Amino acid sequence: MRLLFMATLGQTLHEVTLGLDLAAQLKDAGIDAHFVVDRYNKGQLDAAGHPYTLVDTSMGPGVREVVAGAVRRARPDAIVLSDYMAHWLTHVVNYRTDPWFVDDFGPPVIPIDSVNLENTGLELELLGRPTLVSDRILTAPAHLLPVPANRPDATGGRGLPYRAARTPAPPSEAARKELRRSLGVRDGERLLMLPTLPWQRIMQTQAGPLTRELAVRVPRLVGRYLRRLPSHTQFLAVGPYLEGFGLPEDRLRVEESYTAERYASLLGASDAVLALFLPSFALERAVLADVPGLFTVNTFDVDGEPGLRLLSDAFGGVSPAVRSWLAAFPGPVPPFHMWPLQWNAVVSRLLEDNPLTTTALRAELLDEESVVAGLEAVLYDPGVRDRLAGARADYRDAITGLPETIEVFLTAARRCGVTV
């Protein structure tokens, strides 16, 4: 069988990694893969060894002809969308074309759905406007649900949970120590990974007004929290370093450019990871790398004094720094999960009863004491770290209990009309 993977979203590793990890698991069964990826991800494909076709957003609607050429060369039995929402968003927003031109080529389409849209909903915020994702996923004969971040027991619909990746062994202690030494981390110090993405920096200048304000101002608040951590806490910014963080230079390492392999190594060498947005590639991979984490959300709509009273009642008070930050914000602060986007309807439902949330601490972003105490706990508290380690082990066991990925994929392929 031959597959064509559509993974055209740029400025991130996540969606291409989903496709590459699936292709790696299917290769043992003799299934070949050809990828269509953004130029940003060329290095991933060179490392993986699969044939590929490069695209970029300057092509606009001309991307159709480029993909048509890839289909002629690869002659796929099916086209895999890696992933469904990223495919739809990329073609609607960046290529200004109908995402479903892939139907014109003939082979059945098999979507990967990283957020289980069938059960979480289709409404999200895009560039400051409420938007509905294409509802085609609701009528697809089958789609694949990668775990993590989807629940291992997600059932009751057309989605089929599968292992997103073979569970890698955490780095050896020797390899971990060597990488930490190369980063200048001394014995007794703790290293906190701060993942960011290029599009988050782009949104500091190019997004709609509300999204732009969140993109600029949230790092300033987070930086205030991080500077309260013990002085022997070191920071590893993986991705663009956002100047609003304002972290002390002698405790900061920045890796703006990296390969997928390097990313995994940096995560494995860290003592904890902070996720400011969900779904988080770093948080998902932290489960497999056996690294504790903390993720933040804001579930409060804060508008003036009534909003402050609501926060005070919920948190037992509002810190002076948060109060000052809110006073300077130009207008109400909305709830948000996918900072600097909101995406509340989708992500809040994705997290409901999801065992992934037990593998990390959760904190409300506007509760300063909760965030700072939580970060100190995941970095320094043996009891909290042991409890989270147990939750990660349980989650990995649940992933191991899933059917073999080839079985899940072939089931999805048959339902979508592929002759196997």
N, C-alpha and C positions, 0 to 999 in steps of 0.2 A: 504494500500500500504506500502511496505517496501523499504527503500533506503539504499544503501551502499555508504558512502561518502569517496572518496579518497582524503586525505589531508596530504600527506607524507613529505612535506617540513618542515625542522626543523629550529631552530634558529630564529623563528619569530612567532608571534601570528596571523598575518593577515589572511592567507589562512584558517587556522582552524576556526577562528572567522567567516569568510564568511560562511562556512558550518554550524557552530553551529547556527548562526543567522537565516539562511534559515530553518534549521531543527526546530527551535523554532517556527517559523511562520507556519510551516506545521503541527506541532504536534496537533494543535487545530482541524485539519481536519482528525485526526486519522491516520496520516502518521508517521510510525516509522522509526528510523534511527540507523544505525550502522556505526561507524567511523573506518577508518584505518589511524593512525596518527603516526608521529615520537615521540619517547620517550620524546623529549623536551616538547611536548604539553600534556603530560599525565594529568597534573593538570587541564587543561582546561576541559578535558573530565570528570574527577572526579567531578568537580564542576557542570557540565551540567547534569550529570546523564545518559547519553546515553551509551549503550554498545560499547566497542571499542576493536580494535586489535592494538598492538604496533609493529612498525617496526623501524629499524635503518639502517644506510648506511653500517654497517659492513656485512649485509646480502648479499650485492651485488645482482647478478641475482636471488639468492635464495628468494628474496622478492616475487617472483611470487607464490611460494608454500604457503607462509604465507598468501598472499591475497586470494589464492584459498581456504584455510581453513576458512577464514572469510566469503567468499561467501557461502560456504557450511553451515556454522552456521546461517548466517543472511537470506539466501534465498531471496535476494532482487529482486524486480520487475524492478529496474533500478540502474545504478551506476552513481553517480554524481561526477564529477571532480571539486574539490574546491582548486585552480582554474586551468584552462586549461594550461596556460603557466607554472605555477609552477609545475604541474604534469609532463609536458614534460621535463622541465629542470632537475627536481629532478631525474627522471629515466634515462635520457640520461647521465647526468654528475655524479651523486652520486651513482646510482645503476648499471650503465653500462648495461642497458637492454632496450629493445624496450618498450616504454611507452604503446603501444597499445596491450600488453598482456591482458589488461582488456577486449578486444573483445572475448577472448577465453572462457569466462565464460557464455556467452549467453545473459544476460540482456542488453537492450539498454543502451547507454552511453549518459548522459546529461552533457554538459560542462557548467561551470560558467566561464565567460570571463571578467576579471577585467579591461582590457584595450581595449576592442572592436577591436581585431586584424583584423576583417573583414574590418574595415574602417581605421585602423591606419597603417597596414602593418606588415610584419613578420620579418623584419630585425632588429637584435639587436647585441650588442657586448657582447661576452662571453669570459671571461678570456683573453681579449685583442685581440680576433679574431672576425671579422664579421661573424655572424651566422644567419641562417634562421630558425625560429621556424617551426615546422611541419605545413603544410598547411591543415591538416585534418579539421580544424575549418571552412574552406571555403566551405566544402561540408556537414558539419553537418546539419541535417534537422532543428535544432534550437539550440540556446544556450542562456544562461541567462546573462544579463548585470546588475551587481549590481550598484545601485545608492545610495550614491556617490561611486566611482569617475566617472562613466560613466554619460553621459548627460541624464537627465530625458526624453528628447524628441528624443533620438537616435532611428531612424527608417530607413527604406529603405533596410534592410538586414534580415538575419535570427536571429539576436539578439533581445531579448525581455527585455527591461528595467524593473527592479523590485526594490522594497525597500530592500536595503541590510539588514536593521534592523528596528524594530519598533523604532520610534523616542523616545529616553529616555528623561525624564524631566531633565533639568540641576539640579545639586545638590542644596539642600536648602542652604540659606545663613548661617544658623547655622552649617550645616555639613561642608560647605566650610571653614568657619572660624575655626572650630575645627581642620580640617586637616592641614590648614595653620599654626595654632599654634603648632601642633605636629611636623611640619617641621622647626619650629623656625622662621617663617616669621612674622615680626611685622607689626602692623597697619601702613599704609603709604608706606610700601615697595611693590615692584612689583616682581612677580615671573614669570620667563621665562622658559618654558619647552624645553629641548633639547633632542629629541628622537634619539637614535642610535640603531643599531642592531648588534648582535654578529658577523654576517658574515662580517660586515664592519671592525671590528677589526681583524678578521682572514685574511682579504685581505691586511692588512698592512704588512704581512709577507709571505703570500702564493699565492698571485695572480701574473699574468703576470707583467712585468716591469712597463708598463704605469699605469695600474690599481693600482699597489702597490704604486707608487709614489703619485698618487692622494689620495689614502687612508691615507697616512702618512702626506702629506703636506697641504691638504685642512683644517684639524682641526687647524693647526698653524695659517693660515690666518684668519679663523673664530674666533679663540680665540683673536686675535688682535682686531677684530671688537667688540667683546663682552666686552672686558676690557675698551672700550671707553664709554660704557653705564653709566648712572648716578650711583653713588656709592650706592644708595639704591635699585638697581636692584639685586635681588637674582636669582640664577641659579639652576634649577632642571634637572640633567642629568638622563634620564630614559632609561636604557640600559647600555652597557659598556661605562664607562667614558674614552674617548680617551685623553691620556696625552698631545697630541699636543694642546688641548684647553688652557691649562695653566691658568685656572681660579683661582681667590683668594679663598683659602680654607674656609675663614670665610663667604663667600657668596655662597658656593656651597653645594648642597645636591645631593647625588648619590643613585639611586635605580636601581641596576643592575639586580636584580631578582624581579619578580612581577607576580601576577596573572592578568588575563584579567580584573577582577573587580577592582583590585588595580590600574591598568593602567588607567581605566576610571575615577577613583576617583582623581588620581593625575592630569590628564588633566583638570578635572572640577575645581580643586583648583587653577589652574594656571591662570595668567592674559593674557598670550599669548604663542604661540608655534612657534618655528623656525623649518622649514622643509628643510633639505639640500638635499633631494632626493625625487623623485616622481616616481610612486604614493606613497603617504605618508598616512599610516594608521592614524597617529596622526592628520594630516590635515583634513582627511575625518571625523574622529570622532569629531574634534573640531567644525564642522558645527552643529552636533547634540548636543554637550555639550555647545554650544553657547560661544565659546572661539575664539578670533581673532588670526590670524596667519600671518606669512610671509614665503614665500618659495623662494629659490634661484635656479637659473639655470645659466649655462654658455653657451651662444649661439655663442661664438667667438672662432675661430681657431687662436691662438696666436703663431706666429712663428717669434721671433726676433723683430727687429725694425719695419718692416712693420706691424706686429701685434700690437705693442705698439701704432703706429700712428692710427691704426683702432680703438683701444680702446679709445684713447684720443679724436678722432673726435666724437665718440659715446657718451662719458661720459662728455666731456668738460674738460678732463684732467685725468691723472692716478696718484693715490696717491703714495707717496714714498714707503709705505709698500707694495703695490701691485707690484710696479716696482721692488723692491728688491726680492719679492717672485718669480716673473716671471724670473728674472735673475738667481736665484738659481735653478730653475726647470730644470732637465736634458733633454732638448729637447722641442719641441713645446707642448703647452697645448691645448688639443682638446676640442671641445664643449662637454658638458655632462649635462644630466638631472637626471640620476639615480646614483648620486655619491655613490661610486667611479667608477661605471660603466658609460657607455655613454648612450645607449638606446635612442638616439636622434630621430630616425625615428618614433618609436612607441609613445614616451611620448609627443613629440612636437605636434603630430597630436591629441593625446588624449586631449590636452589642448585647441585646436582650438575651439573657440565659445563655450567653456564649462563654464557654469555658476558657477562651483566650483571655478574657478579662480577669480571670483568677491568677494568671501567670505574672501579672504586673500590678502595681498599685495604681489606683485611679484618684485624681484630685481635680477639684474645681479650680480653674485658673485664677479666679479672682479671690480665692481664699489663700492669702499669702502664707499663713502659718501652716496650712495643710500641705501646700506644695513644698515648702522648705523642709518641713519635718519628714515628708515622704521621701524626698531626695536623700536626706541624711540617712533614713532608714534603709533604703535599697543599697546605699553605698557602705554603711558602717554597722548596721544592727544585725548581729548574727542570727537572732531569732526570726526577724523578718526575711532575711536572705534565705534561711533554711526553709521557711514556710513557702516562699515563692519557688524555691528549687523543687520542693515536693509537688507543687501545682504544675510546674513545667514538665516534670517527669510523668505525671498523670496524663497531661495533654499529649505528650509524645506517645504514650501507650495507646491513647485513643486513636491517634493517627496510624500507629502500627496495626491497629485492629481493623482498619479499613480494608476492603478488597484490594487485590493487586491492581495497580493503575491500568495495566493493559486490559484487564477485564472490564473496568469501569468505562474506559474509552471505547472499547468495541461495542459495549451496550449502547452508549450514546451514538456511536456511528451508525449502528443498525437502525436505531429509532429515527435518525435523520436521513435515512435512505441510502446509506453507503453499503455497497455489496462487499461483505468481508468473508 
